Amino acid sequence: MKIIDIETITVSAGWKNWLFIRVVTDTDIYGIGEATINGFIKTTEACVHELKHFAIGRDPRDVTAIAQKIISTIQDAGHIHRLVMAAIEIACWDILGKSLGVPIYQLLGGKVRESIEAYANGWYRAERTPEHFVAAAEVVVNKGFKALKIDPFGTARNFISERDLQLAYDILAAIRGRFGSELKILIDVHCRFTPAEAVRVANVMKDLDLFWWEEPTSAEQERLSNEVALQSPIRVATGEQFDKVGRFYTLSLAGGISIWQPEPMSLGGIRNTLAVAHIAEANGAWIAPHQSGGPVATAVCLQLAACIPNYLIQEYFDPFNEPWTQQELVTWTPTINPENGHLSFPDAPGLGIDLNLEVAAAHPYDVNAFLNIYEEGWEKRLGQRK
């Protein structure tokens, strides 16, 4: 079996564009992957076509060798290169699983659980008021979620005004008051604050029983998040922007953070995410992978959730995207168990999911589909570039 081509498929999902790939072989087996990143879809698509010659002509079942060839040949490889590496690596895993008739998680040691808890994101397309956010959260809870994530801080950057801080507190207090202690509330700080401000704001929020304080400060240096974690009354989670496994090792050295958020696409795929999970396990930490892309990236995370023991919880946007992205674009979506808020795992060979190319073609790349969290009203996720 040989790779004969790698195709790219760009899709506008409303507020964000997605990039999928198909690794085509000289047999009837092909694999799919995803390389979505906000604002850089066309850049990443060009990179796929520029680097695909490293994979063409090779046996796709030599997954690691192909991934290493793509990344090691580029001495100055960065985030975009690793997205491409991830997409191709994952598509090759898909082919390997299909060729053997088993899901990817069986190739990685088999299942350690039957489902994974999920937290909702992308659900709060509403005015930034306590009343509107509580109404939006009602939809989340009614879908069966027991956890949700929110950035209540408006357009704050570096520091936050007392007025905006009070509004953020009131939004969170309203959600906590409506749904009680059983609902996990996770906070995405989006690297907004200086280290000292992140600690100050966390102390203001400490009585709200928040589950975590994500990306509390600049991602320039891992130790800054460590310093916040060692002073914060809320447990800190971080790591979605890390594009190298070694950055998680650096994170472990300073301590204080026991929830790591590798993004499988940014890290270069499944193998590197497994490496982070092993480092986390050795340091008493758990992983909660970031996933704000499309449904193929969701399937990747669920394959990993099935087989990684120290996998805590999974981010899940899909039910809050346009309905056709679940009902028509893909052949499989996870179900959510309303009893415990858990997602099901795919069980078909490979990734367990495929794309409907006709539906993808009907929703082409949209230059305006872009999210800027420092733009007024970004919470509505309207996909408008000013």
C-alpha positions in Angstrom: 0.0 0.0 0.0 1.3 3.4 -1.0 0.2 7.0 -0.5 -0.6 8.6 -3.9 -2.0 11.9 -2.9 -3.1 14.1 0.0 -6.2 16.2 -0.5 -7.4 19.2 1.5 -11.0 20.1 2.3 -11.8 23.6 3.8 -15.2 24.0 5.4 -16.9 27.1 6.9 -18.8 26.1 10.0 -20.2 29.6 10.6 -18.0 31.3 13.2 -14.9 29.3 12.2 -13.3 27.6 9.3 -12.1 24.0 9.5 -9.4 22.2 7.5 -9.6 18.5 6.9 -7.3 16.3 4.8 -7.7 12.9 3.0 -4.6 10.7 2.6 -5.4 8.7 -0.6 -3.7 5.3 -1.3 -3.4 3.0 -4.3 -6.1 0.9 -2.7 -9.7 1.6 -1.8 -8.5 2.6 1.7 -8.0 6.3 2.6 -7.5 8.1 5.9 -8.8 11.5 7.1 -7.3 14.0 9.5 -7.8 17.6 10.6 -5.5 20.6 10.9 -7.8 23.4 12.1 -6.4 26.6 13.7 -8.3 29.9 14.1 -7.3 32.4 11.4 -4.7 30.3 9.6 -6.7 27.8 7.5 -5.4 28.8 4.1 -1.9 29.1 5.5 -2.1 25.6 6.9 -3.7 24.3 3.7 -0.8 25.6 1.7 1.6 24.0 4.1 -0.1 20.6 3.6 0.5 20.8 -0.2 4.1 22.0 0.3 5.0 19.2 2.6 3.0 16.3 1.3 5.7 15.1 -1.1 7.5 13.7 2.1 4.6 11.3 2.5 3.6 10.4 -1.1 5.0 7.1 -2.3 5.4 5.7 1.3 3.4 3.0 3.1 0.8 4.9 5.2 1.0 2.2 7.8 4.5 3.4 8.7 2.9 6.1 10.7 5.7 7.3 12.9 8.3 7.2 10.2 6.2 9.5 8.0 5.4 11.9 10.8 9.1 12.2 11.7 10.1 12.7 8.1 7.7 15.6 7.8 8.8 17.4 11.0 12.5 16.5 11.1 13.2 17.7 7.6 12.1 21.2 8.5 14.7 22.6 10.9 12.7 25.7 11.8 9.4 23.8 12.1 6.8 25.6 14.2 3.1 25.4 15.0 1.8 25.2 11.5 4.2 22.4 10.5 3.1 20.4 13.5 -0.5 20.9 12.5 0.3 19.4 9.2 2.3 16.6 10.8 -0.6 15.9 13.0 -3.2 15.8 10.2 -1.1 13.4 8.1 -0.1 11.2 11.1 -3.7 10.9 12.2 -4.9 10.0 8.7 -2.2 7.3 8.6 -3.5 6.0 11.9 -6.9 5.9 10.4 -5.6 3.9 7.4 -3.7 1.5 9.7 -6.8 0.9 11.8 -9.0 0.4 8.8 -6.5 -2.0 7.3 -6.6 -4.2 10.4 -10.3 -3.7 11.1 -10.0 -2.1 14.5 -10.4 1.3 16.1 -7.2 3.3 16.7 -7.5 2.8 20.5 -7.1 -0.9 20.1 -3.7 -0.2 18.4 -2.7 1.8 21.4 -3.4 -0.8 24.1 -7.2 -1.0 24.2 -9.8 0.8 26.3 -9.4 1.6 29.9 -12.9 3.1 30.2 -16.2 3.0 28.3 -16.8 6.7 28.1 -15.4 10.1 29.1 -16.9 13.1 30.9 -17.3 16.1 28.6 -17.5 19.9 29.2 -19.4 22.2 26.9 -17.8 25.1 25.1 -19.0 27.5 22.4 -22.5 27.5 24.1 -22.7 31.1 25.3 -23.6 33.0 22.1 -25.4 35.6 24.1 -25.4 39.1 25.5 -22.8 39.4 28.3 -25.4 39.6 31.2 -26.1 37.1 34.0 -29.6 36.6 32.6 -28.6 35.8 29.1 -25.8 33.5 30.2 -28.0 31.5 32.6 -30.5 31.1 29.8 -27.7 29.8 27.5 -26.5 27.4 30.3 -30.0 26.0 30.5 -29.6 24.6 27.0 -26.3 23.1 28.0 -27.7 21.3 31.0 -30.7 20.2 29.1 -28.4 18.4 26.6 -27.0 16.3 29.4 -23.8 18.1 30.2 -22.6 18.2 33.8 -19.7 20.6 33.1 -19.3 23.8 31.1 -16.5 26.3 30.3 -16.8 30.0 30.0 -14.7 33.2 29.6 -16.8 35.9 31.3 -14.2 38.6 31.0 -15.4 40.5 27.9 -12.4 42.2 26.2 -10.2 42.5 29.2 -6.4 42.4 28.5 -3.6 42.5 31.0 -5.8 44.1 33.6 -9.5 44.2 34.2 -11.7 47.2 35.3 -13.6 46.8 38.5 -16.9 47.2 36.6 -16.0 44.3 34.2 -14.7 42.2 37.1 -18.0 42.7 39.0 -20.0 41.7 35.8 -17.8 38.6 35.3 -18.4 37.6 39.0 -22.2 38.2 38.7 -22.4 36.0 35.6 -20.6 33.2 37.3 -22.5 33.6 40.6 -25.8 33.5 38.6 -24.9 30.2 36.9 -23.7 28.7 40.2 -26.9 29.9 41.9 -29.1 28.5 39.3 -27.5 25.0 38.9 -25.9 24.4 42.3 -22.7 22.6 43.2 -23.3 19.6 40.9 -22.4 21.6 37.8 -18.7 22.0 37.1 -17.8 25.5 36.0 -14.5 25.8 34.2 -13.0 29.3 33.5 -11.0 30.0 30.3 -8.9 33.1 31.0 -7.4 33.0 27.5 -4.0 34.3 28.7 -5.7 37.6 29.3 -3.9 38.7 32.5 -0.5 39.5 33.9 0.5 37.0 36.5 -0.3 39.2 39.4 -3.7 40.2 38.0 -4.5 36.5 37.3 -3.9 35.8 41.0 -6.0 38.8 42.1 -8.9 37.9 39.9 -8.8 34.3 41.0 -9.0 35.4 44.6 -12.1 37.5 43.8 -13.7 34.3 42.3 -12.6 31.8 45.0 -16.0 31.4 46.7 -17.7 30.3 43.5 -16.4 26.7 43.6 -14.8 26.9 40.1 -13.3 23.7 38.7 -10.3 25.2 37.0 -8.5 28.4 36.0 -7.3 27.9 32.4 -4.4 29.7 30.8 -4.3 32.3 33.5 -1.5 34.4 32.1 0.9 34.8 29.1 2.0 31.6 27.4 5.5 33.1 26.7 7.0 31.2 29.6 5.6 28.1 31.2 6.9 29.2 34.6 4.6 32.2 34.7 1.6 29.8 34.8 3.4 27.8 37.5 3.8 30.9 39.6 0.1 31.8 39.3 -0.8 28.2 40.1 1.3 28.2 43.3 -0.7 31.3 44.5 -4.1 30.7 43.0 -7.0 29.5 45.2 -8.4 27.8 42.0 -6.6 24.8 40.4 -4.8 25.9 37.2 -4.9 24.1 33.8 -2.8 25.0 30.8 -0.9 23.8 27.7 -3.2 24.1 24.7 -0.7 26.4 22.9 2.3 24.2 23.5 3.6 22.8 20.2 6.4 20.7 21.6 6.3 17.8 24.1 9.3 19.3 26.0 7.2 22.3 27.1 5.1 20.0 29.2 8.3 18.6 30.8 9.3 22.2 31.6 5.9 22.8 33.0 6.3 19.8 35.3 9.6 21.1 36.8 8.2 24.2 38.6 5.1 22.3 39.9 1.7 23.6 41.0 -0.2 22.5 37.8 -1.7 19.0 37.7 -4.1 19.5 34.8 -2.4 19.6 31.4 -4.2 20.5 28.2 -2.3 19.1 25.2 -3.9 20.0 21.8 -3.3 16.8 19.7 -3.3 18.9 16.5 -0.8 21.4 17.7 1.6 18.8 19.2 1.9 16.8 16.0 -0.7 14.1 16.6 -1.4 11.0 18.5 2.1 9.8 19.3 3.2 13.1 20.9 0.0 13.4 22.9 0.6 9.9 24.3 4.1 11.1 25.3 2.6 14.1 27.2 0.2 11.8 28.9 3.1 9.6 30.1 5.1 12.6 31.4 1.9 13.8 33.2 1.4 10.4 34.8 5.0 10.4 36.0 4.3 13.7 37.7 0.9 12.9 39.2 -0.9 15.1 36.6 -3.9 14.4 34.4 -4.5 15.5 30.9 -7.6 17.3 29.6 -6.9 17.8 25.9 -8.0 21.0 24.2 -10.3 20.7 21.2 -11.9 23.7 19.5 -11.8 22.4 15.9 -14.2 20.2 14.0 -15.7 16.7 14.4 -12.7 14.8 13.1 -10.5 16.4 15.9 -13.2 15.4 18.4 -12.9 11.7 17.2 -9.1 11.9 17.6 -9.5 13.0 21.2 -12.0 10.3 22.0 -9.7 7.6 20.6 -7.1 8.9 23.1 -9.6 9.2 25.9 -10.5 5.5 25.5 -6.9 4.3 26.1 -5.1 6.9 28.3 -5.6 6.1 32.1 -4.9 9.7 33.3 -7.4 11.4 31.0 -9.6 13.7 33.0 -12.3 15.3 30.8 -12.9 16.3 27.2 -13.7 19.7 25.7 -16.7 19.5 23.4 -17.9 22.2 21.0 -19.8 20.1 18.4 -23.4 20.3 19.7 -23.2 24.1 19.6 -22.0 24.5 16.1 -24.3 24.6 13.1 -26.7 21.6 13.1 -25.5 20.3 9.6 -22.0 19.9 11.0 -23.3 17.0 13.1 -26.2 15.8 11.1 -24.8 15.9 7.5 -21.1 16.6 7.4 -19.9 13.4 9.2 -20.9 9.8 9.5 -20.6 9.6 13.3 -21.0 11.8 16.3 -20.7 10.8 20.0 -23.8 10.6 22.1 -23.9 12.2 25.5 -25.2 10.3 28.5 -27.6 12.6 30.4 -27.0 10.5 33.6 -23.3 11.4 33.9 -22.5 13.8 31.1 -20.2 11.3 29.4 -19.4 11.0 25.7 -19.4 7.7 23.8 -16.4 6.4 21.9 -16.3 5.5 18.2 -16.1 1.8 17.5 -15.7 1.5 13.8 -12.2 0.7 12.3 -9.7 3.6 12.3 -10.9 6.9 13.5 -14.5 5.7 13.2 -15.7 8.8 11.3 -15.8 9.9 7.7 -16.6 13.1 5.8 -19.5 13.8 3.4 -17.5 15.6 0.7 -20.7 17.0 -1.0 -21.8 18.6 2.2 -18.2 20.0 2.8 -18.2 21.5 -0.8 -21.6 23.2 -0.1 -19.9 25.1 2.8 -16.7 26.5 1.4 -14.0 28.6 3.2 -15.3 31.9 4.4 -12.8 34.7 4.8 -14.9 36.3 7.5 -15.0 33.3 9.7 -12.7 34.4 12.5 -12.8 34.7 16.3 -11.1 37.7 18.0 -11.6 37.5 21.8 -10.5 41.2 22.2 -13.4 42.4 20.0 -16.6 43.6 21.6 -19.3 41.0 21.4 -17.0 38.1 20.6 -19.1 35.9 22.9 -21.8 35.7 20.2 -19.4 33.9 17.8 -20.8 35.6 14.7 -17.7 34.8 12.6 -17.2 38.4 11.5 -13.8 39.9 10.7 -13.8 43.6 11.0 
